[in-house]
Amino acid sequence: MRNIRIGDIETAYEVIRRPVKHPKIELRDGGIKLILPHSCDDPEGILRRHEAWIHRKLSYIRDARREAEGISLEDRSVDELRELIEGLAAELAGRLGVEYGRITLRTMRTKWGSCSSRGNLNFNTLLRHLPDELVEYVVLHELAHLVERKHNRDYWRIVSSVNPAHERMEHLLSVYWFAIDRDEGE
């Protein structure tokens, strides 16, 4: 691990060499993972070229972590979560005019939910710590993929038609992720 200063933020970064065509920057665990092709010999130059983007993302993470300090988590069981999700999915699918397959709850390390190409919905059991309105938003987010697979303009129009506050919901999901991480680390 090496350190680099990005604006007013000092952070660690790790260089990982893989057989990839293009460099990839991941912000994980409070640091940067820089995945580079074997032929790339200027990791710091790549970080400098993307400095504004990295600073914006690191600042967002820092601010979301601070906001998470004041968050209280819900305490519902996985069975209660399943019941909530199943009810929300039925209601929201009707509003969107879509049909879904199976609903599965499992522990996920990096996502709140996913939607398979077969229309099956997967949800993170950590949703049990979120308020109802955020669980509802995650269900909507996944169901909208049954209409539009990609997070493009059409997708966000669909989400917005049901929840115009989707940008705030996305932000709150980040804050709650850090709040859960904080509580699990204690």
Secondary structure, 3 states (H helix, E strand, C coil): CEEEEECCEEEEEEEEEECCCCCEEEEECCEEEEEEECCCCCHHHHHHHCHHHHHHHHHHHHHHHHHHCCCCCCCCCHHHHHHHHHHHHHHHHHHHCCCCCCEEEECCCCCCEEECCCCCEEEEHHHHHCCHHHHHHHHHHHHHCCCCCCCCHHHHHHHHHHCCCHHHHHHHHHHHHHHHHHHHHC
